């Protein structure tokens, strides 16, 4: 699950034109933490996923969704 969430964070962050540092500031987290989430090295809590979703302007479900299940 951590890998799916991390990939979604990275994809949406890049689509939004945000750097990891900018996302970290908006979500009130550290940039190294965002990096570890994106690489799947850390398991995000629901609270952190909620904060990141808010910073990215998306709903939590978009960060949890398996990319194979997306209908782009």
N, CA, C and O atoms as a Tripos MOL2 file, in Angstrom:
@<TRIPOS>MOLECULE
protein
  288   287    72     0     0
PROTEIN
NO_CHARGES

@<TRIPOS>ATOM
      1 N           0.8180   -1.1990    0.0000 N.3       1 UNK1
      2 CA          0.0000    0.0000    0.0000 C.3       1 UNK1
      3 C           0.8610    1.2610    0.0000 C.2       1 UNK1
      4 O           0.5230    2.2490   -0.6530 O.2       1 UNK1
      5 N           1.9670    1.2250    0.7300 N.am      2 UNK2
      6 CA          2.8420    2.3990    0.7910 C.3       2 UNK2
      7 C           3.3590    2.7700   -0.5930 C.2       2 UNK2
      8 O           3.4890    3.9510   -0.9150 O.2       2 UNK2
      9 N           3.6540    1.7670   -1.4090 N.am      3 UNK3
     10 CA          4.1620    2.0280   -2.7590 C.3       3 UNK3
     11 C           3.1070    2.6930   -3.6170 C.2       3 UNK3
     12 O           3.4080    3.6260   -4.3610 O.2       3 UNK3
     13 N           1.8690    2.2220   -3.5220 N.am      4 UNK4
     14 CA          0.7760    2.8060   -4.3030 C.3       4 UNK4
     15 C           0.5640    4.2590   -3.9060 C.2       4 UNK4
     16 O           0.4690    5.1380   -4.7640 O.2       4 UNK4
     17 N           0.4890    4.5060   -2.6130 N.am      5 UNK5
     18 CA          0.2830    5.8760   -2.1320 C.3       5 UNK5
     19 C           1.4450    6.7640   -2.5710 C.2       5 UNK5
     20 O           1.2320    7.8780   -3.0500 O.2       5 UNK5
     21 N           2.6540    6.2800   -2.4110 N.am      6 UNK6
     22 CA          3.8230    7.0630   -2.8080 C.3       6 UNK6
     23 C           3.8420    7.4020   -4.2790 C.2       6 UNK6
     24 O           4.1490    8.5320   -4.6610 O.2       6 UNK6
     25 N           3.5160    6.4350   -5.1010 N.am      7 UNK7
     26 CA          3.4730    6.6970   -6.5580 C.3       7 UNK7
     27 C           2.3990    7.7160   -6.9000 C.2       7 UNK7
     28 O           2.6020    8.5830   -7.7490 O.2       7 UNK7
     29 N           1.2550    7.6070   -6.2350 N.am      8 UNK8
     30 CA          0.1760    8.5600   -6.4950 C.3       8 UNK8
     31 C           0.5520    9.9600   -6.0330 C.2       8 UNK8
     32 O           0.2600   10.9380   -6.7210 O.2       8 UNK8
     33 N           1.1960   10.0650   -4.8780 N.am      9 UNK9
     34 CA          1.6430   11.3760   -4.3990 C.3       9 UNK9
     35 C           2.5890   11.9890   -5.4210 C.2       9 UNK9
     36 O           2.4350   13.1490   -5.8020 O.2       9 UNK9
     37 N           3.5600   11.2110   -5.8590 N.am     10 UNK10
     38 CA          4.5470   11.7190   -6.8210 C.3      10 UNK10
     39 C           3.8860   12.1450   -8.1320 C.2      10 UNK10
     40 O           4.1750   13.2200   -8.6580 O.2      10 UNK10
     41 N           3.0030   11.3010   -8.6540 N.am     11 UNK11
     42 CA          2.3310   11.6030   -9.9320 C.3      11 UNK11
     43 C           1.5160   12.8880   -9.8280 C.2      11 UNK11
     44 O           1.6240   13.7690  -10.6810 O.2      11 UNK11
     45 N           0.7070   12.9900   -8.7870 N.am     12 UNK12
     46 CA         -0.1530   14.1640   -8.6350 C.3      12 UNK12
     47 C           0.6790   15.4060   -8.3200 C.2      12 UNK12
     48 O           0.3740   16.4980   -8.7980 O.2      12 UNK12
     49 N           1.7220   15.2400   -7.5200 N.am     13 UNK13
     50 CA          2.6080   16.3770   -7.2190 C.3      13 UNK13
     51 C           3.2280   16.9200   -8.4900 C.2      13 UNK13
     52 O           3.2540   18.1320   -8.7060 O.2      13 UNK13
     53 N           3.7250   16.0330   -9.3260 N.am     14 UNK14
     54 CA          4.3590   16.4700  -10.5760 C.3      14 UNK14
     55 C           3.3360   17.0970  -11.5230 C.2      14 UNK14
     56 O           3.6260   18.1010  -12.1740 O.2      14 UNK14
     57 N           2.1430   16.5090  -11.5990 N.am     15 UNK15
     58 CA          1.0850   17.0870  -12.4360 C.3      15 UNK15
     59 C           0.7220   18.4930  -11.9690 C.2      15 UNK15
     60 O           0.3520   19.3490  -12.7730 O.2      15 UNK15
     61 N           0.8300   18.7180  -10.6820 N.am     16 UNK16
     62 CA          0.5150   20.0270  -10.1050 C.3      16 UNK16
     63 C           1.6690   21.0140  -10.2480 C.2      16 UNK16
     64 O           1.5080   22.2050   -9.9800 O.2      16 UNK16
     65 N           2.8200   20.5250  -10.6650 N.am     17 UNK17
     66 CA          3.9870   21.3760  -10.8320 C.3      17 UNK17
     67 C           4.6730   21.7170   -9.5230 C.2      17 UNK17
     68 O           5.4000   22.7070   -9.4400 O.2      17 UNK17
     69 N           4.4460   20.8970   -8.4910 N.am     18 UNK18
     70 CA          5.0350   21.1350   -7.1790 C.3      18 UNK18
     71 C           6.3420   20.3730   -7.0250 C.2      18 UNK18
     72 O           6.4780   19.2420   -7.4920 O.2      18 UNK18
     73 N           7.2890   21.0030   -6.3710 N.am     19 UNK19
     74 CA          8.4950   20.2980   -5.9440 C.3      19 UNK19
     75 C           8.1570   19.5800   -4.6380 C.2      19 UNK19
     76 O           7.1330   19.8560   -4.0140 O.2      19 UNK19
     77 N           9.0200   18.6670   -4.2370 N.am     20 UNK20
     78 CA          8.8220   18.0200   -2.9430 C.3      20 UNK20
     79 C           8.8610   19.0550   -1.8230 C.2      20 UNK20
     80 O           8.1050   18.9550   -0.8570 O.2      20 UNK20
     81 N           9.7250   20.0300   -1.9480 N.am     21 UNK21
     82 CA          9.8480   21.0650   -0.9120 C.3      21 UNK21
     83 C           8.5580   21.8790   -0.7990 C.2      21 UNK21
     84 O           8.1030   22.1830    0.3030 O.2      21 UNK21
     85 N           7.9790   22.2240   -1.9330 N.am     22 UNK22
     86 CA          6.7240   22.9970   -1.8960 C.3      22 UNK22
     87 C           5.5980   22.1710   -1.2810 C.2      22 UNK22
     88 O           4.8460   22.6680   -0.4430 O.2      22 UNK22
     89 N           5.4810   20.9130   -1.6950 N.am     23 UNK23
     90 CA          4.4500   20.0560   -1.1200 C.3      23 UNK23
     91 C           4.6640   19.9140    0.3820 C.2      23 UNK23
     92 O           3.7040   19.9590    1.1500 O.2      23 UNK23
     93 N           5.8910   19.7460    0.7990 N.am     24 UNK24
     94 CA          6.1940   19.6140    2.2210 C.3      24 UNK24
     95 C           5.7530   20.8550    2.9920 C.2      24 UNK24
     96 O           5.1720   20.7440    4.0710 O.2      24 UNK24
     97 N           6.0250   22.0270    2.4450 N.am     25 UNK25
     98 CA          5.6010   23.2740    3.1040 C.3      25 UNK25
     99 C           4.0750   23.3380    3.2050 C.2      25 UNK25
    100 O           3.5330   23.6540    4.2640 O.2      25 UNK25
    101 N           3.3910   23.0390    2.1050 N.am     26 UNK26
    102 CA          1.9320   23.1120    2.0870 C.3      26 UNK26
    103 C           1.2950   22.1070    3.0410 C.2      26 UNK26
    104 O           0.2640   22.3900    3.6510 O.2      26 UNK26
    105 N           1.9130   20.9320    3.1680 N.am     27 UNK27
    106 CA          1.3740   19.8770    4.0240 C.3      27 UNK27
    107 C           1.9230   19.9550    5.4520 C.2      27 UNK27
    108 O           1.5400   19.1640    6.3140 O.2      27 UNK27
    109 N           2.8200   20.9110    5.6930 N.am     28 UNK28
    110 CA          3.4690   21.0730    6.9950 C.3      28 UNK28
    111 C           4.1970   19.7950    7.4100 C.2      28 UNK28
    112 O           4.0200   19.2820    8.5150 O.2      28 UNK28
    113 N           5.0160   19.3030    6.4900 N.am     29 UNK29
    114 CA          5.8410   18.1140    6.7030 C.3      29 UNK29
    115 C           7.2480   18.4290    6.2210 C.2      29 UNK29
    116 O           7.4850   19.4840    5.6330 O.2      29 UNK29
    117 N           8.1700   17.5300    6.4660 N.am     30 UNK30
    118 CA          9.5320   17.7520    5.9850 C.3      30 UNK30
    119 C           9.6820   17.1880    4.5650 C.2      30 UNK30
    120 O           8.9960   16.2420    4.1810 O.2      30 UNK30
    121 N          10.5830   17.7850    3.8120 N.am     31 UNK31
    122 CA         10.8410   17.3120    2.4490 C.3      31 UNK31
    123 C          11.4010   15.8920    2.4570 C.2      31 UNK31
    124 O          11.0000   15.0870    1.6170 O.2      31 UNK31
    125 N          12.3200   15.5490    3.3820 N.am     32 UNK32
    126 CA         12.7930   14.1590    3.4000 C.3      32 UNK32
    127 C          11.6650   13.1500    3.6570 C.2      32 UNK32
    128 O          11.6860   12.0440    3.1180 O.2      32 UNK32
    129 N          10.6870   13.5310    4.4750 N.am     33 UNK33
    130 CA          9.5460   12.6430    4.7370 C.3      33 UNK33
    131 C           8.7420   12.4310    3.4550 C.2      33 UNK33
    132 O           8.3540   11.3040    3.1470 O.2      33 UNK33
    133 N           8.4920   13.5030    2.7120 N.am     34 UNK34
    134 CA          7.7770   13.3880    1.4320 C.3      34 UNK34
    135 C           8.5500   12.4700    0.4970 C.2      34 UNK34
    136 O           7.9580   11.6230   -0.1710 O.2      34 UNK34
    137 N           9.8490   12.6280    0.4450 N.am     35 UNK35
    138 CA         10.6900   11.7790   -0.4010 C.3      35 UNK35
    139 C          10.5520   10.3160   -0.0040 C.2      35 UNK35
    140 O          10.3810    9.4550   -0.8680 O.2      35 UNK35
    141 N          10.6210   10.0260    1.2820 N.am     36 UNK36
    142 CA         10.5060    8.6370    1.7460 C.3      36 UNK36
    143 C           9.1260    8.0650    1.4610 C.2      36 UNK36
    144 O           8.9980    6.8750    1.1700 O.2      36 UNK36
    145 N           8.0870    8.8990    1.5430 N.am     37 UNK37
    146 CA          6.7370    8.4320    1.1980 C.3      37 UNK37
    147 C           6.6600    8.0870   -0.2840 C.2      37 UNK37
    148 O           6.1240    7.0450   -0.6600 O.2      37 UNK37
    149 N           7.1970    8.9680   -1.1180 N.am     38 UNK38
    150 CA          7.1250    8.7470   -2.5690 C.3      38 UNK38
    151 C           7.8860    7.4960   -3.0010 C.2      38 UNK38
    152 O           7.4920    6.8340   -3.9610 O.2      38 UNK38
    153 N           8.9510    7.1730   -2.3140 N.am     39 UNK39
    154 CA          9.7360    5.9910   -2.6860 C.3      39 UNK39
    155 C           9.2240    4.7140   -2.0310 C.2      39 UNK39
    156 O           9.7250    3.6230   -2.3050 O.2      39 UNK39
    157 N           8.2200    4.8570   -1.1600 N.am     40 UNK40
    158 CA          7.6610    3.6880   -0.4880 C.3      40 UNK40
    159 C           8.4900    3.2080    0.6780 C.2      40 UNK40
    160 O           8.2740    2.1070    1.1840 O.2      40 UNK40
    161 N           9.4430    4.0270    1.1160 N.am     41 UNK41
    162 CA         10.2970    3.6540    2.2460 C.3      41 UNK41
    163 C           9.6150    3.8740    3.6000 C.2      41 UNK41
    164 O          10.0780    3.3620    4.6200 O.2      41 UNK41
    165 N           8.5290    4.6250    3.6090 N.am     42 UNK42
    166 CA          7.7700    4.8900    4.8320 C.3      42 UNK42
    167 C           6.3090    4.5540    4.5820 C.2      42 UNK42
    168 O           5.8070    4.7070    3.4690 O.2      42 UNK42
    169 N           5.6410    4.1010    5.6160 N.am     43 UNK43
    170 CA          4.2090    3.8560    5.5510 C.3      43 UNK43
    171 C           3.4830    5.1010    6.0560 C.2      43 UNK43
    172 O           3.6690    5.5030    7.2050 O.2      43 UNK43
    173 N           2.6610    5.7090    5.2080 N.am     44 UNK44
    174 CA          1.9780    6.9200    5.6460 C.3      44 UNK44
    175 C           0.8290    6.6040    6.6000 C.2      44 UNK44
    176 O           0.1850    5.5600    6.4980 O.2      44 UNK44
    177 N           0.5900    7.5200    7.5220 N.am     45 UNK45
    178 CA         -0.5780    7.4070    8.3860 C.3      45 UNK45
    179 C          -1.7600    8.0430    7.6550 C.2      45 UNK45
    180 O          -1.5830    8.7760    6.6820 O.2      45 UNK45
    181 N          -2.9530    7.7540    8.1340 N.am     46 UNK46
    182 CA         -4.1350    8.3820    7.5430 C.3      46 UNK46
    183 C          -4.0540    9.8950    7.6950 C.2      46 UNK46
    184 O          -4.4510   10.6360    6.7950 O.2      46 UNK46
    185 N          -3.5400   10.3510    8.8280 N.am     47 UNK47
    186 CA         -3.4020   11.7960    9.0480 C.3      47 UNK47
    187 C          -2.4610   12.4240    8.0190 C.2      47 UNK47
    188 O          -2.7530   13.4970    7.4910 O.2      47 UNK47
    189 N          -1.3380   11.7700    7.7300 N.am     48 UNK48
    190 CA         -0.4040   12.3420    6.7560 C.3      48 UNK48
    191 C          -0.9790   12.3000    5.3490 C.2      48 UNK48
    192 O          -0.7910   13.2420    4.5790 O.2      48 UNK48
    193 N          -1.6730   11.2290    5.0020 N.am     49 UNK49
    194 CA         -2.3060   11.1490    3.6770 C.3      49 UNK49
    195 C          -3.3610   12.2520    3.5450 C.2      49 UNK49
    196 O          -3.4910   12.8690    2.4880 O.2      49 UNK49
    197 N          -4.1040   12.4920    4.6140 N.am     50 UNK50
    198 CA         -5.1260   13.5330    4.5890 C.3      50 UNK50
    199 C          -4.5030   14.9110    4.3960 C.2      50 UNK50
    200 O          -5.0190   15.7200    3.6250 O.2      50 UNK50
    201 N          -3.4000   15.1860    5.0880 N.am     51 UNK51
    202 CA         -2.7170   16.4760    4.9470 C.3      51 UNK51
    203 C          -2.1410   16.6490    3.5460 C.2      51 UNK51
    204 O          -2.2210   17.7320    2.9680 O.2      51 UNK51
    205 N          -1.5670   15.5920    3.0080 N.am     52 UNK52
    206 CA         -0.9880   15.6720    1.6620 C.3      52 UNK52
    207 C          -2.0910   15.8560    0.6260 C.2      52 UNK52
    208 O          -1.9490   16.6560   -0.2980 O.2      52 UNK52
    209 N          -3.1770   15.1270    0.7760 N.am     53 UNK53
    210 CA         -4.3020   15.2750   -0.1550 C.3      53 UNK53
    211 C          -4.8010   16.7200   -0.1440 C.2      53 UNK53
    212 O          -5.0530   17.3000   -1.2000 O.2      53 UNK53
    213 N          -4.9420   17.2980    1.0490 N.am     54 UNK54
    214 CA         -5.3730   18.6900    1.1470 C.3      54 UNK54
    215 C          -4.4040   19.6370    0.4680 C.2      54 UNK54
    216 O          -4.8220   20.5680   -0.2200 O.2      54 UNK54
    217 N          -3.1140   19.4070    0.6550 N.am     55 UNK55
    218 CA         -2.0920   20.2600    0.0390 C.3      55 UNK55
    219 C          -2.1080   20.1450   -1.4750 C.2      55 UNK55
    220 O          -1.8200   21.1120   -2.1800 O.2      55 UNK55
    221 N          -2.4450   18.9640   -1.9740 N.am     56 UNK56
    222 CA         -2.4910   18.7450   -3.4240 C.3      56 UNK56
    223 C          -3.8510   19.1040   -4.0260 C.2      56 UNK56
    224 O          -3.9980   19.1700   -5.2460 O.2      56 UNK56
    225 N          -4.8400   19.3330   -3.1660 N.am     57 UNK57
    226 CA         -6.1720   19.6790   -3.6640 C.3      57 UNK57
    227 C          -6.9230   18.4950   -4.2320 C.2      57 UNK57
    228 O          -7.7390   18.6520   -5.1400 O.2      57 UNK57
    229 N          -6.6560   17.3040   -3.7040 N.am     58 UNK58
    230 CA         -7.3510   16.0980   -4.1610 C.3      58 UNK58
    231 C          -7.9860   15.4120   -2.9560 C.2      58 UNK58
    232 O          -7.7190   15.7820   -1.8130 O.2      58 UNK58
    233 N          -8.8200   14.4230   -3.2110 N.am     59 UNK59
    234 CA         -9.3840   13.6890   -2.0800 C.3      59 UNK59
    235 C          -8.4850   12.5050   -1.7460 C.2      59 UNK59
    236 O          -7.6840   12.0590   -2.5670 O.2      59 UNK59
    237 N          -8.6340   12.0170   -0.5380 N.am     60 UNK60
    238 CA         -7.7880   10.9360   -0.0310 C.3      60 UNK60
    239 C          -7.8740    9.7050   -0.9290 C.2      60 UNK60
    240 O          -6.8700    9.0250   -1.1430 O.2      60 UNK60
    241 N          -9.0500    9.4160   -1.4490 N.am     61 UNK61
    242 CA         -9.2370    8.2370   -2.3000 C.3      61 UNK61
    243 C          -8.3050    8.2540   -3.5080 C.2      61 UNK61
    244 O          -7.8530    7.2000   -3.9550 O.2      61 UNK61
    245 N          -8.0150    9.4360   -4.0360 N.am     62 UNK62
    246 CA         -7.1250    9.5270   -5.1910 C.3      62 UNK62
    247 C          -5.7060    9.0940   -4.8460 C.2      62 UNK62
    248 O          -4.9810    8.5940   -5.7060 O.2      62 UNK62
    249 N          -5.3100    9.2800   -3.6010 N.am     63 UNK63
    250 CA         -3.9720    8.8660   -3.1860 C.3      63 UNK63
    251 C          -3.9170    7.3810   -2.8500 C.2      63 UNK63
    252 O          -2.8500    6.7700   -2.9070 O.2      63 UNK63
    253 N          -5.0520    6.8020   -2.5040 N.am     64 UNK64
    254 CA         -5.1000    5.3880   -2.1140 C.3      64 UNK64
    255 C          -5.3970    4.4540   -3.2900 C.2      64 UNK64
    256 O          -5.1770    3.2460   -3.1980 O.2      64 UNK64
    257 N          -5.8920    5.0120   -4.3830 N.am     65 UNK65
    258 CA         -6.3430    4.1990   -5.5040 C.3      65 UNK65
    259 C          -5.1790    3.5300   -6.2410 C.2      65 UNK65
    260 O          -4.1660    4.1580   -6.5480 O.2      65 UNK65
    261 N          -5.3560    2.2530   -6.5090 N.am     66 UNK66
    262 CA         -4.3700    1.5200   -7.2990 C.3      66 UNK66
    263 C          -4.3740    2.0760   -8.7240 C.2      66 UNK66
    264 O          -5.4380    2.1640   -9.3360 O.2      66 UNK66
    265 N          -3.2160    2.4510   -9.2660 N.am     67 UNK67
    266 CA         -3.1710    3.0100  -10.6130 C.3      67 UNK67
    267 C          -3.8170    2.1190  -11.6710 C.2      67 UNK67
    268 O          -4.3460    2.6230  -12.6610 O.2      67 UNK67
    269 N          -3.7800    0.8100  -11.4760 N.am     68 UNK68
    270 CA         -4.3810   -0.1190  -12.4390 C.3      68 UNK68
    271 C          -5.8930    0.0070  -12.4590 C.2      68 UNK68
    272 O          -6.5320   -0.3730  -13.4400 O.2      68 UNK68
    273 N          -6.4820    0.5420  -11.3730 N.am     69 UNK69
    274 CA         -7.9220    0.6870  -11.2800 C.3      69 UNK69
    275 C          -8.4110    2.0430  -11.7780 C.2      69 UNK69
    276 O          -9.6170    2.2650  -11.8820 O.2      69 UNK69
    277 N          -7.4800    2.9580  -12.0890 N.am     70 UNK70
    278 CA         -7.8570    4.2960  -12.5440 C.3      70 UNK70
    279 C          -8.4410    4.2550  -13.9270 C.2      70 UNK70
    280 O          -8.0450    3.4370  -14.7570 O.2      70 UNK70
    281 N          -9.3840    5.1370  -14.1780 N.am     71 UNK71
    282 CA         -9.9880    5.2520  -15.5000 C.3      71 UNK71
    283 C          -9.5880    6.6090  -16.0760 C.2      71 UNK71
    284 O         -10.3980    7.5350  -16.0990 O.2      71 UNK71
    285 N          -8.3370    6.7320  -16.5450 N.am     72 UNK72
    286 CA         -7.8570    8.0160  -17.1030 C.3      72 UNK72
    287 C          -8.3610    8.2010  -18.5030 C.2      72 UNK72
    288 O          -8.0660    9.2140  -19.1360 O.2      72 UNK72
@<TRIPOS>BOND
     1     1     2 1
     2     2     3 1
     3     3     4 2
     4     3     5 am
     5     5     6 1
     6     6     7 1
     7     7     8 2
     8     7     9 am
     9     9    10 1
    10    10    11 1
    11    11    12 2
    12    11    13 am
    13    13    14 1
    14    14    15 1
    15    15    16 2
    16    15    17 am
    17    17    18 1
    18    18    19 1
    19    19    20 2
    20    19    21 am
    21    21    22 1
    22    22    23 1
    23    23    24 2
    24    23    25 am
    25    25    26 1
    26    26    27 1
    27    27    28 2
    28    27    29 am
    29    29    30 1
    30    30    31 1
    31    31    32 2
    32    31    33 am
    33    33    34 1
    34    34    35 1
    35    35    36 2
    36    35    37 am
    37    37    38 1
    38    38    39 1
    39    39    40 2
    40    39    41 am
    41    41    42 1
    42    42    43 1
    43    43    44 2
    44    43    45 am
    45    45    46 1
    46    46    47 1
    47    47    48 2
    48    47    49 am
    49    49    50 1
    50    50    51 1
    51    51    52 2
    52    51    53 am
    53    53    54 1
    54    54    55 1
    55    55    56 2
    56    55    57 am
    57    57    58 1
    58    58    59 1
    59    59    60 2
    60    59    61 am
    61    61    62 1
    62    62    63 1
    63    63    64 2
    64    63    65 am
    65    65    66 1
    66    66    67 1
    67    67    68 2
    68    67    69 am
    69    69    70 1
    70    70    71 1
    71    71    72 2
    72    71    73 am
    73    73    74 1
    74    74    75 1
    75    75    76 2
    76    75    77 am
    77    77    78 1
    78    78    79 1
    79    79    80 2
    80    79    81 am
    81    81    82 1
    82    82    83 1
    83    83    84 2
    84    83    85 am
    85    85    86 1
    86    86    87 1
    87    87    88 2
    88    87    89 am
    89    89    90 1
    90    90    91 1
    91    91    92 2
    92    91    93 am
    93    93    94 1
    94    94    95 1
    95    95    96 2
    96    95    97 am
    97    97    98 1
    98    98    99 1
    99    99   100 2
   100    99   101 am
   101   101   102 1
   102   102   103 1
   103   103   104 2
   104   103   105 am
   105   105   106 1
   106   106   107 1
   107   107   108 2
   108   107   109 am
   109   109   110 1
   110   110   111 1
   111   111   112 2
   112   111   113 am
   113   113   114 1
   114   114   115 1
   115   115   116 2
   116   115   117 am
   117   117   118 1
   118   118   119 1
   119   119   120 2
   120   119   121 am
   121   121   122 1
   122   122   123 1
   123   123   124 2
   124   123   125 am
   125   125   126 1
   126   126   127 1
   127   127   128 2
   128   127   129 am
   129   129   130 1
   130   130   131 1
   131   131   132 2
   132   131   133 am
   133   133   134 1
   134   134   135 1
   135   135   136 2
   136   135   137 am
   137   137   138 1
   138   138   139 1
   139   139   140 2
   140   139   141 am
   141   141   142 1
   142   142   143 1
   143   143   144 2
   144   143   145 am
   145   145   146 1
   146   146   147 1
   147   147   148 2
   148   147   149 am
   149   149   150 1
   150   150   151 1
   151   151   152 2
   152   151   153 am
   153   153   154 1
   154   154   155 1
   155   155   156 2
   156   155   157 am
   157   157   158 1
   158   158   159 1
   159   159   160 2
   160   159   161 am
   161   161   162 1
   162   162   163 1
   163   163   164 2
   164   163   165 am
   165   165   166 1
   166   166   167 1
   167   167   168 2
   168   167   169 am
   169   169   170 1
   170   170   171 1
   171   171   172 2
   172   171   173 am
   173   173   174 1
   174   174   175 1
   175   175   176 2
   176   175   177 am
   177   177   178 1
   178   178   179 1
   179   179   180 2
   180   179   181 am
   181   181   182 1
   182   182   183 1
   183   183   184 2
   184   183   185 am
   185   185   186 1
   186   186   187 1
   187   187   188 2
   188   187   189 am
   189   189   190 1
   190   190   191 1
   191   191   192 2
   192   191   193 am
   193   193   194 1
   194   194   195 1
   195   195   196 2
   196   195   197 am
   197   197   198 1
   198   198   199 1
   199   199   200 2
   200   199   201 am
   201   201   202 1
   202   202   203 1
   203   203   204 2
   204   203   205 am
   205   205   206 1
   206   206   207 1
   207   207   208 2
   208   207   209 am
   209   209   210 1
   210   210   211 1
   211   211   212 2
   212   211   213 am
   213   213   214 1
   214   214   215 1
   215   215   216 2
   216   215   217 am
   217   217   218 1
   218   218   219 1
   219   219   220 2
   220   219   221 am
   221   221   222 1
   222   222   223 1
   223   223   224 2
   224   223   225 am
   225   225   226 1
   226   226   227 1
   227   227   228 2
   228   227   229 am
   229   229   230 1
   230   230   231 1
   231   231   232 2
   232   231   233 am
   233   233   234 1
   234   234   235 1
   235   235   236 2
   236   235   237 am
   237   237   238 1
   238   238   239 1
   239   239   240 2
   240   239   241 am
   241   241   242 1
   242   242   243 1
   243   243   244 2
   244   243   245 am
   245   245   246 1
   246   246   247 1
   247   247   248 2
   248   247   249 am
   249   249   250 1
   250   250   251 1
   251   251   252 2
   252   251   253 am
   253   253   254 1
   254   254   255 1
   255   255   256 2
   256   255   257 am
   257   257   258 1
   258   258   259 1
   259   259   260 2
   260   259   261 am
   261   261   262 1
   262   262   263 1
   263   263   264 2
   264   263   265 am
   265   265   266 1
   266   266   267 1
   267   267   268 2
   268   267   269 am
   269   269   270 1
   270   270   271 1
   271   271   272 2
   272   271   273 am
   273   273   274 1
   274   274   275 1
   275   275   276 2
   276   275   277 am
   277   277   278 1
   278   278   279 1
   279   279   280 2
   280   279   281 am
   281   281   282 1
   282   282   283 1
   283   283   284 2
   284   283   285 am
   285   285   286 1
   286   286   287 1
   287   287   288 2
@<TRIPOS>SUBSTRUCTURE
     1 UNK1         2 RESIDUE 1 A UNK
     2 UNK2         6 RESIDUE 1 A UNK
     3 UNK3        10 RESIDUE 1 A UNK
     4 UNK4        14 RESIDUE 1 A UNK
     5 UNK5        18 RESIDUE 1 A UNK
     6 UNK6        22 RESIDUE 1 A UNK
     7 UNK7        26 RESIDUE 1 A UNK
     8 UNK8        30 RESIDUE 1 A UNK
     9 UNK9        34 RESIDUE 1 A UNK
    10 UNK10       38 RESIDUE 1 A UNK
    11 UNK11       42 RESIDUE 1 A UNK
    12 UNK12       46 RESIDUE 1 A UNK
    13 UNK13       50 RESIDUE 1 A UNK
    14 UNK14       54 RESIDUE 1 A UNK
    15 UNK15       58 RESIDUE 1 A UNK
    16 UNK16       62 RESIDUE 1 A UNK
    17 UNK17       66 RESIDUE 1 A UNK
    18 UNK18       70 RESIDUE 1 A UNK
    19 UNK19       74 RESIDUE 1 A UNK
    20 UNK20       78 RESIDUE 1 A UNK
    21 UNK21       82 RESIDUE 1 A UNK
    22 UNK22       86 RESIDUE 1 A UNK
    23 UNK23       90 RESIDUE 1 A UNK
    24 UNK24       94 RESIDUE 1 A UNK
    25 UNK25       98 RESIDUE 1 A UNK
    26 UNK26      102 RESIDUE 1 A UNK
    27 UNK27      106 RESIDUE 1 A UNK
    28 UNK28      110 RESIDUE 1 A UNK
    29 UNK29      114 RESIDUE 1 A UNK
    30 UNK30      118 RESIDUE 1 A UNK
    31 UNK31      122 RESIDUE 1 A UNK
    32 UNK32      126 RESIDUE 1 A UNK
    33 UNK33      130 RESIDUE 1 A UNK
    34 UNK34      134 RESIDUE 1 A UNK
    35 UNK35      138 RESIDUE 1 A UNK
    36 UNK36      142 RESIDUE 1 A UNK
    37 UNK37      146 RESIDUE 1 A UNK
    38 UNK38      150 RESIDUE 1 A UNK
    39 UNK39      154 RESIDUE 1 A UNK
    40 UNK40      158 RESIDUE 1 A UNK
    41 UNK41      162 RESIDUE 1 A UNK
    42 UNK42      166 RESIDUE 1 A UNK
    43 UNK43      170 RESIDUE 1 A UNK
    44 UNK44      174 RESIDUE 1 A UNK
    45 UNK45      178 RESIDUE 1 A UNK
    46 UNK46      182 RESIDUE 1 A UNK
    47 UNK47      186 RESIDUE 1 A UNK
    48 UNK48      190 RESIDUE 1 A UNK
    49 UNK49      194 RESIDUE 1 A UNK
    50 UNK50      198 RESIDUE 1 A UNK
    51 UNK51      202 RESIDUE 1 A UNK
    52 UNK52      206 RESIDUE 1 A UNK
    53 UNK53      210 RESIDUE 1 A UNK
    54 UNK54      214 RESIDUE 1 A UNK
    55 UNK55      218 RESIDUE 1 A UNK
    56 UNK56      222 RESIDUE 1 A UNK
    57 UNK57      226 RESIDUE 1 A UNK
    58 UNK58      230 RESIDUE 1 A UNK
    59 UNK59      234 RESIDUE 1 A UNK
    60 UNK60      238 RESIDUE 1 A UNK
    61 UNK61      242 RESIDUE 1 A UNK
    62 UNK62      246 RESIDUE 1 A UNK
    63 UNK63      250 RESIDUE 1 A UNK
    64 UNK64      254 RESIDUE 1 A UNK
    65 UNK65      258 RESIDUE 1 A UNK
    66 UNK66      262 RESIDUE 1 A UNK
    67 UNK67      266 RESIDUE 1 A UNK
    68 UNK68      270 RESIDUE 1 A UNK
    69 UNK69      274 RESIDUE 1 A UNK
    70 UNK70      278 RESIDUE 1 A UNK
    71 UNK71      282 RESIDUE 1 A UNK
    72 UNK72      286 RESIDUE 1 A UNK
